[in-house]
Amino acid sequence: MEKAKKFELPQVVQYQKGGIVSLRVHENASGGITVFAFDEGQRLSEHSAPFDAVVTVLEGNGEIVIGGTAHALKTGETIIMPANIPHAVNAHEPFKMMLVMIRG
């Protein structure tokens, strides 16, 4: 993404039938920002990362599972996923989210 130019995060990715679309909008040594669009029924299986991460739902409703606990999030809500704790993402309906990865 071009720096110093405004844009609307939900518009940078579009839903794809039966899929997950992602676009990294920024990355540097300190971390990165990625926007995802999940179609209904799609998921990211459980995994962990060595960094804290922040998820904000941009559109719709999504489910973030952290350490085995499911968290339902709706548009505008945010959750912090702690480093080294297994987490997963489930789309019971189409939704878009922003992931901010914080290294260090």
Jmol script that loads the backbone (N, CA, C; Angstrom):
load data "model"
ATOM      1  N   MET A   1       0.846  -1.186   0.000  1.00  0.00           N
ATOM      2  CA  MET A   1       0.000   0.000   0.000  1.00  0.00           C
ATOM      3  C   MET A   1       0.885   1.241   0.000  1.00  0.00           C
ATOM      4  N   GLU A   2       0.382   2.245  -0.644  1.00  0.00           N
ATOM      5  CA  GLU A   2       1.114   3.497  -0.744  1.00  0.00           C
ATOM      6  C   GLU A   2       1.050   4.241   0.590  1.00  0.00           C
ATOM      7  N   LYS A   3       2.177   4.712   1.058  1.00  0.00           N
ATOM      8  CA  LYS A   3       2.219   5.458   2.314  1.00  0.00           C
ATOM      9  C   LYS A   3       1.726   6.878   2.099  1.00  0.00           C
ATOM     10  N   ALA A   4       1.262   7.491   3.190  1.00  0.00           N
ATOM     11  CA  ALA A   4       0.790   8.876   3.195  1.00  0.00           C
ATOM     12  C   ALA A   4      -0.372   9.091   2.231  1.00  0.00           C
ATOM     13  N   LYS A   5      -1.158   8.045   2.040  1.00  0.00           N
ATOM     14  CA  LYS A   5      -2.360   8.156   1.217  1.00  0.00           C
ATOM     15  C   LYS A   5      -3.473   7.409   1.941  1.00  0.00           C
ATOM     16  N   LYS A   6      -4.589   8.063   2.167  1.00  0.00           N
ATOM     17  CA  LYS A   6      -5.648   7.425   2.939  1.00  0.00           C
ATOM     18  C   LYS A   6      -6.348   6.335   2.126  1.00  0.00           C
ATOM     19  N   PHE A   7      -6.878   5.366   2.851  1.00  0.00           N
ATOM     20  CA  PHE A   7      -7.635   4.280   2.243  1.00  0.00           C
ATOM     21  C   PHE A   7      -8.566   3.704   3.303  1.00  0.00           C
ATOM     22  N   GLU A   8      -9.526   2.916   2.879  1.00  0.00           N
ATOM     23  CA  GLU A   8     -10.470   2.288   3.793  1.00  0.00           C
ATOM     24  C   GLU A   8     -10.111   0.815   3.915  1.00  0.00           C
ATOM     25  N   LEU A   9      -9.729   0.400   5.109  1.00  0.00           N
ATOM     26  CA  LEU A   9      -9.265  -0.971   5.314  1.00  0.00           C
ATOM     27  C   LEU A   9     -10.235  -2.039   4.796  1.00  0.00           C
ATOM     28  N   PRO A  10     -11.557  -1.934   5.064  1.00  0.00           N
ATOM     29  CA  PRO A  10     -12.437  -2.997   4.565  1.00  0.00           C
ATOM     30  C   PRO A  10     -12.467  -3.112   3.045  1.00  0.00           C
ATOM     31  N   GLN A  11     -12.059  -2.078   2.350  1.00  0.00           N
ATOM     32  CA  GLN A  11     -12.124  -2.088   0.888  1.00  0.00           C
ATOM     33  C   GLN A  11     -10.879  -2.658   0.218  1.00  0.00           C
ATOM     34  N   VAL A  12      -9.807  -2.921   0.988  1.00  0.00           N
ATOM     35  CA  VAL A  12      -8.571  -3.390   0.350  1.00  0.00           C
ATOM     36  C   VAL A  12      -8.614  -4.872  -0.011  1.00  0.00           C
ATOM     37  N   VAL A  13      -9.563  -5.627   0.577  1.00  0.00           N
ATOM     38  CA  VAL A  13      -9.756  -7.029   0.209  1.00  0.00           C
ATOM     39  C   VAL A  13     -11.238  -7.271  -0.039  1.00  0.00           C
ATOM     40  N   GLN A  14     -11.523  -8.165  -0.965  1.00  0.00           N
ATOM     41  CA  GLN A  14     -12.904  -8.519  -1.285  1.00  0.00           C
ATOM     42  C   GLN A  14     -13.119 -10.000  -0.970  1.00  0.00           C
ATOM     43  N   TYR A  15     -14.355 -10.343  -0.654  1.00  0.00           N
ATOM     44  CA  TYR A  15     -14.686 -11.738  -0.372  1.00  0.00           C
ATOM     45  C   TYR A  15     -14.506 -12.585  -1.625  1.00  0.00           C
ATOM     46  N   GLN A  16     -14.056 -13.809  -1.424  1.00  0.00           N
ATOM     47  CA  GLN A  16     -13.948 -14.783  -2.497  1.00  0.00           C
ATOM     48  C   GLN A  16     -14.739 -16.006  -2.071  1.00  0.00           C
ATOM     49  N   LYS A  17     -15.674 -16.426  -2.898  1.00  0.00           N
ATOM     50  CA  LYS A  17     -16.526 -17.574  -2.587  1.00  0.00           C
ATOM     51  C   LYS A  17     -15.668 -18.772  -2.182  1.00  0.00           C
ATOM     52  N   GLY A  18     -15.926 -19.287  -0.985  1.00  0.00           N
ATOM     53  CA  GLY A  18     -15.224 -20.470  -0.509  1.00  0.00           C
ATOM     54  C   GLY A  18     -13.772 -20.259  -0.152  1.00  0.00           C
ATOM     55  N   GLY A  19     -13.364 -19.013   0.110  1.00  0.00           N
ATOM     56  CA  GLY A  19     -11.951 -18.774   0.358  1.00  0.00           C
ATOM     57  C   GLY A  19     -11.654 -17.708   1.390  1.00  0.00           C
ATOM     58  N   ILE A  20     -10.366 -17.501   1.574  1.00  0.00           N
ATOM     59  CA  ILE A  20      -9.839 -16.444   2.439  1.00  0.00           C
ATOM     60  C   ILE A  20      -8.906 -15.605   1.584  1.00  0.00           C
ATOM     61  N   VAL A  21      -9.104 -14.299   1.617  1.00  0.00           N
ATOM     62  CA  VAL A  21      -8.252 -13.375   0.878  1.00  0.00           C
ATOM     63  C   VAL A  21      -7.518 -12.513   1.894  1.00  0.00           C
ATOM     64  N   SER A  22      -6.216 -12.298   1.678  1.00  0.00           N
ATOM     65  CA  SER A  22      -5.464 -11.436   2.586  1.00  0.00           C
ATOM     66  C   SER A  22      -4.569 -10.502   1.795  1.00  0.00           C
ATOM     67  N   LEU A  23      -4.282  -9.362   2.390  1.00  0.00           N
ATOM     68  CA  LEU A  23      -3.372  -8.399   1.796  1.00  0.00           C
ATOM     69  C   LEU A  23      -2.569  -7.751   2.913  1.00  0.00           C
ATOM     70  N   ARG A  24      -1.252  -7.832   2.816  1.00  0.00           N
ATOM     71  CA  ARG A  24      -0.380  -7.165   3.778  1.00  0.00           C
ATOM     72  C   ARG A  24      -0.318  -5.701   3.375  1.00  0.00           C
ATOM     73  N   VAL A  25      -0.807  -4.812   4.243  1.00  0.00           N
ATOM     74  CA  VAL A  25      -0.836  -3.393   3.898  1.00  0.00           C
ATOM     75  C   VAL A  25       0.389  -2.642   4.408  1.00  0.00           C
ATOM     76  N   HIS A  26       1.115  -3.263   5.349  1.00  0.00           N
ATOM     77  CA  HIS A  26       2.335  -2.624   5.843  1.00  0.00           C
ATOM     78  C   HIS A  26       3.175  -3.659   6.574  1.00  0.00           C
ATOM     79  N   GLU A  27       4.503  -3.534   6.434  1.00  0.00           N
ATOM     80  CA  GLU A  27       5.403  -4.403   7.193  1.00  0.00           C
ATOM     81  C   GLU A  27       6.747  -3.725   7.328  1.00  0.00           C
ATOM     82  N   ASN A  28       7.315  -3.847   8.537  1.00  0.00           N
ATOM     83  CA  ASN A  28       8.688  -3.416   8.773  1.00  0.00           C
ATOM     84  C   ASN A  28       9.263  -4.282   9.884  1.00  0.00           C
ATOM     85  N   ALA A  29      10.440  -3.957  10.384  1.00  0.00           N
ATOM     86  CA  ALA A  29      11.100  -4.783  11.391  1.00  0.00           C
ATOM     87  C   ALA A  29      10.311  -4.887  12.694  1.00  0.00           C
ATOM     88  N   SER A  30       9.427  -3.939  12.956  1.00  0.00           N
ATOM     89  CA  SER A  30       8.656  -3.934  14.198  1.00  0.00           C
ATOM     90  C   SER A  30       7.367  -4.744  14.114  1.00  0.00           C
ATOM     91  N   GLY A  31       6.914  -5.049  12.897  1.00  0.00           N
ATOM     92  CA  GLY A  31       5.673  -5.810  12.766  1.00  0.00           C
ATOM     93  C   GLY A  31       5.007  -5.569  11.436  1.00  0.00           C
ATOM     94  N   GLY A  32       3.747  -5.945  11.376  1.00  0.00           N
ATOM     95  CA  GLY A  32       3.028  -5.805  10.120  1.00  0.00           C
ATOM     96  C   GLY A  32       1.533  -5.682  10.329  1.00  0.00           C
ATOM     97  N   ILE A  33       0.850  -5.232   9.278  1.00  0.00           N
ATOM     98  CA  ILE A  33      -0.605  -5.097   9.269  1.00  0.00           C
ATOM     99  C   ILE A  33      -1.116  -5.857   8.054  1.00  0.00           C
ATOM    100  N   THR A  34      -2.038  -6.799   8.297  1.00  0.00           N
ATOM    101  CA  THR A  34      -2.642  -7.587   7.227  1.00  0.00           C
ATOM    102  C   THR A  34      -4.149  -7.520   7.361  1.00  0.00           C
ATOM    103  N   VAL A  35      -4.829  -7.371   6.236  1.00  0.00           N
ATOM    104  CA  VAL A  35      -6.297  -7.358   6.220  1.00  0.00           C
ATOM    105  C   VAL A  35      -6.757  -8.657   5.568  1.00  0.00           C
ATOM    106  N   PHE A  36      -7.754  -9.297   6.193  1.00  0.00           N
ATOM    107  CA  PHE A  36      -8.294 -10.570   5.722  1.00  0.00           C
ATOM    108  C   PHE A  36      -9.775 -10.438   5.419  1.00  0.00           C
ATOM    109  N   ALA A  37     -10.247 -11.189   4.423  1.00  0.00           N
ATOM    110  CA  ALA A  37     -11.672 -11.360   4.142  1.00  0.00           C
ATOM    111  C   ALA A  37     -11.949 -12.858   4.146  1.00  0.00           C
ATOM    112  N   PHE A  38     -12.791 -13.312   5.064  1.00  0.00           N
ATOM    113  CA  PHE A  38     -13.150 -14.719   5.197  1.00  0.00           C
ATOM    114  C   PHE A  38     -14.550 -14.938   4.653  1.00  0.00           C
ATOM    115  N   ASP A  39     -14.716 -15.921   3.784  1.00  0.00           N
ATOM    116  CA  ASP A  39     -16.054 -16.312   3.374  1.00  0.00           C
ATOM    117  C   ASP A  39     -16.635 -17.211   4.471  1.00  0.00           C
ATOM    118  N   GLU A  40     -17.946 -17.325   4.484  1.00  0.00           N
ATOM    119  CA  GLU A  40     -18.625 -18.174   5.457  1.00  0.00           C
ATOM    120  C   GLU A  40     -18.055 -19.594   5.425  1.00  0.00           C
ATOM    121  N   GLY A  41     -17.787 -20.144   6.613  1.00  0.00           N
ATOM    122  CA  GLY A  41     -17.296 -21.503   6.729  1.00  0.00           C
ATOM    123  C   GLY A  41     -15.788 -21.648   6.647  1.00  0.00           C
ATOM    124  N   GLN A  42     -15.085 -20.569   6.367  1.00  0.00           N
ATOM    125  CA  GLN A  42     -13.626 -20.634   6.263  1.00  0.00           C
ATOM    126  C   GLN A  42     -13.002 -20.494   7.648  1.00  0.00           C
ATOM    127  N   ARG A  43     -11.752 -20.984   7.770  1.00  0.00           N
ATOM    128  CA  ARG A  43     -11.078 -20.899   9.063  1.00  0.00           C
ATOM    129  C   ARG A  43      -9.574 -20.919   8.889  1.00  0.00           C
ATOM    130  N   LEU A  44      -8.900 -20.372   9.860  1.00  0.00           N
ATOM    131  CA  LEU A  44      -7.457 -20.546   9.998  1.00  0.00           C
ATOM    132  C   LEU A  44      -7.285 -21.513  11.158  1.00  0.00           C
ATOM    133  N   SER A  45      -6.658 -22.648  10.908  1.00  0.00           N
ATOM    134  CA  SER A  45      -6.513 -23.665  11.944  1.00  0.00           C
ATOM    135  C   SER A  45      -5.616 -23.169  13.076  1.00  0.00           C
ATOM    136  N   GLU A  46      -5.713 -23.857  14.189  1.00  0.00           N
ATOM    137  CA  GLU A  46      -4.979 -23.456  15.381  1.00  0.00           C
ATOM    138  C   GLU A  46      -3.474 -23.442  15.112  1.00  0.00           C
ATOM    139  N   HIS A  47      -2.851 -22.370  15.548  1.00  0.00           N
ATOM    140  CA  HIS A  47      -1.411 -22.192  15.414  1.00  0.00           C
ATOM    141  C   HIS A  47      -0.980 -21.191  16.480  1.00  0.00           C
ATOM    142  N   SER A  48       0.303 -20.964  16.612  1.00  0.00           N
ATOM    143  CA  SER A  48       0.777 -19.932  17.538  1.00  0.00           C
ATOM    144  C   SER A  48       1.839 -19.105  16.838  1.00  0.00           C
ATOM    145  N   ALA A  49       2.124 -17.969  17.414  1.00  0.00           N
ATOM    146  CA  ALA A  49       3.130 -17.057  16.867  1.00  0.00           C
ATOM    147  C   ALA A  49       3.992 -16.554  18.018  1.00  0.00           C
ATOM    148  N   PRO A  50       5.244 -16.245  17.740  1.00  0.00           N
ATOM    149  CA  PRO A  50       6.140 -15.791  18.808  1.00  0.00           C
ATOM    150  C   PRO A  50       5.960 -14.323  19.179  1.00  0.00           C
ATOM    151  N   PHE A  51       4.912 -13.673  18.642  1.00  0.00           N
ATOM    152  CA  PHE A  51       4.674 -12.246  18.893  1.00  0.00           C
ATOM    153  C   PHE A  51       3.223 -12.029  19.321  1.00  0.00           C
ATOM    154  N   ASP A  52       2.984 -10.977  20.081  1.00  0.00           N
ATOM    155  CA  ASP A  52       1.605 -10.554  20.344  1.00  0.00           C
ATOM    156  C   ASP A  52       0.987 -10.089  19.039  1.00  0.00           C
ATOM    157  N   ALA A  53      -0.316 -10.229  18.939  1.00  0.00           N
ATOM    158  CA  ALA A  53      -1.033  -9.766  17.752  1.00  0.00           C
ATOM    159  C   ALA A  53      -2.361  -9.175  18.185  1.00  0.00           C
ATOM    160  N   VAL A  54      -2.818  -8.186  17.430  1.00  0.00           N
ATOM    161  CA  VAL A  54      -4.090  -7.516  17.700  1.00  0.00           C
ATOM    162  C   VAL A  54      -4.997  -7.747  16.506  1.00  0.00           C
ATOM    163  N   VAL A  55      -6.220  -8.221  16.783  1.00  0.00           N
ATOM    164  CA  VAL A  55      -7.219  -8.423  15.735  1.00  0.00           C
ATOM    165  C   VAL A  55      -8.367  -7.453  15.965  1.00  0.00           C
ATOM    166  N   THR A  56      -8.760  -6.739  14.901  1.00  0.00           N
ATOM    167  CA  THR A  56      -9.937  -5.873  14.923  1.00  0.00           C
ATOM    168  C   THR A  56     -10.853  -6.310  13.793  1.00  0.00           C
ATOM    169  N   VAL A  57     -12.123  -6.547  14.127  1.00  0.00           N
ATOM    170  CA  VAL A  57     -13.095  -6.917  13.098  1.00  0.00           C
ATOM    171  C   VAL A  57     -13.532  -5.647  12.381  1.00  0.00           C
ATOM    172  N   LEU A  58     -13.389  -5.654  11.064  1.00  0.00           N
ATOM    173  CA  LEU A  58     -13.705  -4.493  10.232  1.00  0.00           C
ATOM    174  C   LEU A  58     -15.118  -4.545   9.669  1.00  0.00           C
ATOM    175  N   GLU A  59     -15.645  -5.771   9.517  1.00  0.00           N
ATOM    176  CA  GLU A  59     -16.953  -5.945   8.879  1.00  0.00           C
ATOM    177  C   GLU A  59     -17.495  -7.317   9.274  1.00  0.00           C
ATOM    178  N   GLY A  60     -18.741  -7.382   9.682  1.00  0.00           N
ATOM    179  CA  GLY A  60     -19.363  -8.656  10.024  1.00  0.00           C
ATOM    180  C   GLY A  60     -19.014  -9.123  11.426  1.00  0.00           C
ATOM    181  N   ASN A  61     -19.107 -10.434  11.623  1.00  0.00           N
ATOM    182  CA  ASN A  61     -18.854 -11.061  12.913  1.00  0.00           C
ATOM    183  C   ASN A  61     -17.913 -12.235  12.710  1.00  0.00           C
ATOM    184  N   GLY A  62     -16.947 -12.378  13.614  1.00  0.00           N
ATOM    185  CA  GLY A  62     -16.009 -13.475  13.525  1.00  0.00           C
ATOM    186  C   GLY A  62     -15.783 -14.107  14.874  1.00  0.00           C
ATOM    187  N   GLU A  63     -15.116 -15.249  14.862  1.00  0.00           N
ATOM    188  CA  GLU A  63     -14.788 -15.948  16.101  1.00  0.00           C
ATOM    189  C   GLU A  63     -13.289 -16.174  16.150  1.00  0.00           C
ATOM    190  N   ILE A  64     -12.683 -15.732  17.253  1.00  0.00           N
ATOM    191  CA  ILE A  64     -11.269 -15.930  17.493  1.00  0.00           C
ATOM    192  C   ILE A  64     -11.153 -16.856  18.699  1.00  0.00           C
ATOM    193  N   VAL A  65     -10.453 -17.957  18.532  1.00  0.00           N
ATOM    194  CA  VAL A  65     -10.251 -18.910  19.618  1.00  0.00           C
ATOM    195  C   VAL A  65      -8.827 -18.736  20.117  1.00  0.00           C
ATOM    196  N   ILE A  66      -8.678 -18.442  21.411  1.00  0.00           N
ATOM    197  CA  ILE A  66      -7.364 -18.221  22.009  1.00  0.00           C
ATOM    198  C   ILE A  66      -7.218 -19.158  23.200  1.00  0.00           C
ATOM    199  N   GLY A  67      -6.234 -20.017  23.154  1.00  0.00           N
ATOM    200  CA  GLY A  67      -6.021 -20.944  24.256  1.00  0.00           C
ATOM    201  C   GLY A  67      -7.231 -21.807  24.544  1.00  0.00           C
ATOM    202  N   GLY A  68      -7.983 -22.146  23.497  1.00  0.00           N
ATOM    203  CA  GLY A  68      -9.158 -22.998  23.646  1.00  0.00           C
ATOM    204  C   GLY A  68     -10.445 -22.277  24.000  1.00  0.00           C
ATOM    205  N   THR A  69     -10.399 -20.981  24.223  1.00  0.00           N
ATOM    206  CA  THR A  69     -11.586 -20.195  24.552  1.00  0.00           C
ATOM    207  C   THR A  69     -12.036 -19.403  23.335  1.00  0.00           C
ATOM    208  N   ALA A  70     -13.298 -19.585  22.939  1.00  0.00           N
ATOM    209  CA  ALA A  70     -13.848 -18.879  21.773  1.00  0.00           C
ATOM    210  C   ALA A  70     -14.321 -17.487  22.176  1.00  0.00           C
ATOM    211  N   HIS A  71     -14.000 -16.516  21.329  1.00  0.00           N
ATOM    212  CA  HIS A  71     -14.402 -15.127  21.545  1.00  0.00           C
ATOM    213  C   HIS A  71     -15.142 -14.654  20.294  1.00  0.00           C
ATOM    214  N   ALA A  72     -16.423 -14.336  20.434  1.00  0.00           N
ATOM    215  CA  ALA A  72     -17.199 -13.792  19.321  1.00  0.00           C
ATOM    216  C   ALA A  72     -16.936 -12.302  19.246  1.00  0.00           C
ATOM    217  N   LEU A  73     -16.552 -11.821  18.069  1.00  0.00           N
ATOM    218  CA  LEU A  73     -16.286 -10.401  17.874  1.00  0.00           C
ATOM    219  C   LEU A  73     -17.144  -9.881  16.739  1.00  0.00           C
ATOM    220  N   LYS A  74     -17.626  -8.636  16.911  1.00  0.00           N
ATOM    221  CA  LYS A  74     -18.409  -7.993  15.859  1.00  0.00           C
ATOM    222  C   LYS A  74     -17.667  -6.760  15.373  1.00  0.00           C
ATOM    223  N   THR A  75     -18.189  -6.160  14.322  1.00  0.00           N
ATOM    224  CA  THR A  75     -17.563  -4.983  13.718  1.00  0.00           C
ATOM    225  C   THR A  75     -17.155  -3.970  14.789  1.00  0.00           C
ATOM    226  N   GLY A  76     -15.894  -3.566  14.728  1.00  0.00           N
ATOM    227  CA  GLY A  76     -15.376  -2.559  15.642  1.00  0.00           C
ATOM    228  C   GLY A  76     -14.733  -3.112  16.894  1.00  0.00           C
ATOM    229  N   GLU A  77     -14.923  -4.400  17.164  1.00  0.00           N
ATOM    230  CA  GLU A  77     -14.344  -4.972  18.376  1.00  0.00           C
ATOM    231  C   GLU A  77     -12.931  -5.498  18.105  1.00  0.00           C
ATOM    232  N   THR A  78     -12.110  -5.474  19.160  1.00  0.00           N
ATOM    233  CA  THR A  78     -10.699  -5.816  19.072  1.00  0.00           C
ATOM    234  C   THR A  78     -10.338  -6.804  20.173  1.00  0.00           C
ATOM    235  N   ILE A  79      -9.388  -7.690  19.870  1.00  0.00           N
ATOM    236  CA  ILE A  79      -8.871  -8.609  20.881  1.00  0.00           C
ATOM    237  C   ILE A  79      -7.363  -8.737  20.681  1.00  0.00           C
ATOM    238  N   ILE A  80      -6.649  -8.933  21.788  1.00  0.00           N
ATOM    239  CA  ILE A  80      -5.202  -9.136  21.732  1.00  0.00           C
ATOM    240  C   ILE A  80      -4.920 -10.616  21.906  1.00  0.00           C
ATOM    241  N   MET A  81      -4.156 -11.180  20.968  1.00  0.00           N
ATOM    242  CA  MET A  81      -3.752 -12.581  21.039  1.00  0.00           C
ATOM    243  C   MET A  81      -2.324 -12.614  21.574  1.00  0.00           C
ATOM    244  N   PRO A  82      -2.127 -13.172  22.774  1.00  0.00           N
ATOM    245  CA  PRO A  82      -0.784 -13.193  23.364  1.00  0.00           C
ATOM    246  C   PRO A  82       0.176 -14.105  22.599  1.00  0.00           C
ATOM    247  N   ALA A  83       1.430 -13.742  22.629  1.00  0.00           N
ATOM    248  CA  ALA A  83       2.474 -14.546  21.995  1.00  0.00           C
ATOM    249  C   ALA A  83       2.486 -15.957  22.568  1.00  0.00           C
ATOM    250  N   ASN A  84       2.777 -16.920  21.700  1.00  0.00           N
ATOM    251  CA  ASN A  84       2.985 -18.324  22.065  1.00  0.00           C
ATOM    252  C   ASN A  84       1.751 -19.039  22.611  1.00  0.00           C
ATOM    253  N   ILE A  85       0.571 -18.450  22.502  1.00  0.00           N
ATOM    254  CA  ILE A  85      -0.673 -19.100  22.905  1.00  0.00           C
ATOM    255  C   ILE A  85      -1.388 -19.540  21.628  1.00  0.00           C
ATOM    256  N   PRO A  86      -1.769 -20.812  21.516  1.00  0.00           N
ATOM    257  CA  PRO A  86      -2.456 -21.259  20.303  1.00  0.00           C
ATOM    258  C   PRO A  86      -3.740 -20.472  20.060  1.00  0.00           C
ATOM    259  N   HIS A  87      -3.970 -20.129  18.786  1.00  0.00           N
ATOM    260  CA  HIS A  87      -5.181 -19.392  18.420  1.00  0.00           C
ATOM    261  C   HIS A  87      -5.648 -19.854  17.043  1.00  0.00           C
ATOM    262  N   ALA A  88      -6.917 -19.587  16.758  1.00  0.00           N
ATOM    263  CA  ALA A  88      -7.531 -19.960  15.484  1.00  0.00           C
ATOM    264  C   ALA A  88      -8.591 -18.918  15.145  1.00  0.00           C
ATOM    265  N   VAL A  89      -9.004 -18.911  13.879  1.00  0.00           N
ATOM    266  CA  VAL A  89     -10.042 -17.983  13.420  1.00  0.00           C
ATOM    267  C   VAL A  89     -11.112 -18.800  12.701  1.00  0.00           C
ATOM    268  N   ASN A  90     -12.381 -18.561  13.049  1.00  0.00           N
ATOM    269  CA  ASN A  90     -13.511 -19.243  12.421  1.00  0.00           C
ATOM    270  C   ASN A  90     -14.493 -18.218  11.871  1.00  0.00           C
ATOM    271  N   ALA A  91     -14.936 -18.438  10.643  1.00  0.00           N
ATOM    272  CA  ALA A  91     -15.909 -17.538  10.006  1.00  0.00           C
ATOM    273  C   ALA A  91     -17.240 -18.273   9.883  1.00  0.00           C
ATOM    274  N   HIS A  92     -18.144 -18.011  10.816  1.00  0.00           N
ATOM    275  CA  HIS A  92     -19.487 -18.595  10.745  1.00  0.00           C
ATOM    276  C   HIS A  92     -20.347 -17.825   9.748  1.00  0.00           C
ATOM    277  N   GLU A  93     -19.849 -16.661   9.334  1.00  0.00           N
ATOM    278  CA  GLU A  93     -20.450 -15.831   8.291  1.00  0.00           C
ATOM    279  C   GLU A  93     -19.309 -15.042   7.662  1.00  0.00           C
ATOM    280  N   PRO A  94     -19.513 -14.428   6.509  1.00  0.00           N
ATOM    281  CA  PRO A  94     -18.434 -13.630   5.931  1.00  0.00           C
ATOM    282  C   PRO A  94     -18.040 -12.483   6.877  1.00  0.00           C
ATOM    283  N   PHE A  95     -16.749 -12.290   7.032  1.00  0.00           N
ATOM    284  CA  PHE A  95     -16.291 -11.146   7.820  1.00  0.00           C
ATOM    285  C   PHE A  95     -14.883 -10.757   7.407  1.00  0.00           C
ATOM    286  N   LYS A  96     -14.542  -9.507   7.744  1.00  0.00           N
ATOM    287  CA  LYS A  96     -13.209  -8.977   7.455  1.00  0.00           C
ATOM    288  C   LYS A  96     -12.560  -8.549   8.761  1.00  0.00           C
ATOM    289  N   MET A  97     -11.239  -8.743   8.821  1.00  0.00           N
ATOM    290  CA  MET A  97     -10.504  -8.361  10.024  1.00  0.00           C
ATOM    291  C   MET A  97      -9.143  -7.801   9.660  1.00  0.00           C
ATOM    292  N   MET A  98      -8.614  -7.009  10.577  1.00  0.00           N
ATOM    293  CA  MET A  98      -7.259  -6.498  10.462  1.00  0.00           C
ATOM    294  C   MET A  98      -6.418  -7.182  11.533  1.00  0.00           C
ATOM    295  N   LEU A  99      -5.266  -7.686  11.149  1.00  0.00           N
ATOM    296  CA  LEU A  99      -4.318  -8.306  12.071  1.00  0.00           C
ATOM    297  C   LEU A  99      -3.092  -7.414  12.147  1.00  0.00           C
ATOM    298  N   VAL A 100      -2.742  -6.995  13.352  1.00  0.00           N
ATOM    299  CA  VAL A 100      -1.528  -6.212  13.583  1.00  0.00           C
ATOM    300  C   VAL A 100      -0.579  -7.083  14.388  1.00  0.00           C
ATOM    301  N   MET A 101       0.539  -7.453  13.790  1.00  0.00           N
ATOM    302  CA  MET A 101       1.541  -8.279  14.436  1.00  0.00           C
ATOM    303  C   MET A 101       2.604  -7.370  15.024  1.00  0.00           C
ATOM    304  N   ILE A 102       2.936  -7.581  16.298  1.00  0.00           N
ATOM    305  CA  ILE A 102       3.890  -6.724  16.987  1.00  0.00           C
ATOM    306  C   ILE A 102       5.109  -7.563  17.350  1.00  0.00           C
ATOM    307  N   ARG A 103       6.203  -7.325  16.683  1.00  0.00           N
ATOM    308  CA  ARG A 103       7.437  -8.079  16.970  1.00  0.00           C
ATOM    309  C   ARG A 103       8.194  -7.408  18.115  1.00  0.00           C
ATOM    310  N   GLY A 104       8.813  -8.232  18.931  1.00  0.00           N
ATOM    311  CA  GLY A 104       9.660  -7.688  19.986  1.00  0.00           C
ATOM    312  C   GLY A 104       9.025  -7.612  21.325  1.00  0.00           C
TER     313      GLY A 104
END
end "model"
wireframe off; spacefill off
backbone 0.3
color backbone group
